[in-house]
């Protein structure tokens, strides 16, 4: 099986030595996405809700570049700076995964890149032709 590196101009560039996503076989594995606006390279303002919305939008664009979508996500991991933000993150998350949501883990992390409130990664499958 060959490894395919996924990139898109619609999502922020990696801020380290990693790929936004990797496609192997019928699966796509994303790096964690934070609430960076790809147009400015800056973290969006507005707290955990705005950051969650931007992180999931970035994730959506990366998945689409790989030939997948939010509808084909089977697992996400959500990292929160403060687990007390879970309900506010979850309300925005529910806007993106409205039917048959993926499996999910959510954990509090000691620190996240750029001091953000939330980071989200996903595993998705490629729909069969």
PyMOL commands that set and color helices and strands:
alter all, ss='L'
color gray80, all
select helices_A, chain A and resi 47-66+70-72+83-96+113-115
alter helices_A, ss='H'
color red, helices_A
select strands_A, chain A and resi 3-6+21-24+27-30+73-80+103-108+118-125
alter strands_A, ss='S'
color yellow, strands_A
deselect
rebuild
show_as cartoon
